[in-house]
Amino acid sequence: ISQLNDVLAVHFSDVALSLEQLAGYLHLTERTLQNKTKALFEMSPMDYVREFRLEKAKVLLADTDMAIGVVAQSSGFNSQSYFARCFKATTGMSAKQYRNLQQQSVLN
């Protein structure tokens, strides 16, 4: 898990990151990587990458005043609308609502 997270910490912003590349960075076959992530996280490797990217986006939204589109791109999403859908599905709120909520909690 720590090796996977270390690789993702370096490559999460790469929009073109593929399953093949990720498996190569970890010195695993694609099938082995799929089996391990299914067993450990009950999700596919690319779903795990998406979740990792969304967590990085949450940090950027809370800690910076970057535009949401720039946050999406910096987090490895090449489509702002896809980022918005994924973010809302995960958090139950839009990125703007999340940022506003984080800013309010800092002020209080």
N, C-alpha and C positions, 0 to 999 in steps of 0.2 A: 504494500500500500504506500509506504513512504517513497519507494522508487517511482511509482506511478505519479504521486503528487509532486515529486521533485522534477520529473520530466514535464509535467503539465505546468508547473510554475515557470518554466523557461519558455515553453512553446504554446501556452494557451491562447495567446493573441494571434497566432498564425491561423488565418482564416482557412487556409488550404490544408490544415492538419488532417491527415487521413488515418484510418485504422491501420493501414499498412505501415505508415511512418511511425505511428505510436508503438506498434508492435516491434518495429525495428529498433527504436530508441531503447526499448526494454529488453532487447535480445530474446524475444519470444516470437512464436508463430502467431498469426492472426487468430487462429482457432484457439490456441492456448490462452491468449489474452481474453478472448470472448468467454471462454469457460471460467477463467479465474474471476473476471469481473462479475459474471452472473452468480458465481458461488459466494463471492464476498459482499457484493452490493445489491444483488438481485436486479441488475440492469446491465444493458449493453455497454461496451467501452465508450461508444460515442455519446450515449446518454450520460455517462459519468463525466465525460469531457464538457458536455453542455451544462451540467450542474456545477462543475468547477468554475466554468466561465461566468455563470450567473452569480456565484459567490464573490468572484472578483469584481463583477459589475456592482454588486451591493456595496462593497468597500469603496469603490470609486464614487458612487452616488452619495454615500454618506460623508466622505472625506474631501471631496473636491467640488468645484463649481463647474466642472466640464459639462458641455452640452450633452444631452442624453444620447444623441446620435454619435458623438465622439466616444462616449462611454461604451456604447454598443460595439463600435468598431475596435476600440482598444481592448475589449474583452473577447475579441475573436469572432464576432458576428458580422457577416457581410451584408446583412439586411436588417434595417432598423425595424421593419414591421415584424420580421421573425423574432427579433430580440424582444419586442414589445409583447408578442403572444407568449413566448416562453417565460418571460419575467412575470406576466400576469398569472399564468397557469401555476407558477411555482409559489408566488407570494400572495396572490389574491388581490393585488393592487398594481396600478401602473408604476412605471419607474418614477414619474413625477410625484405621484402620491407617496411613494416610498421615501424619496428624497425629502419631501416636505415633512413627513412624519419623523425622520431622523433629525432634521434641523430643529423641529419643535422639541424633541426630547433633549437635545443639547441645551436649548435655551431654558428648559425647566429644571 
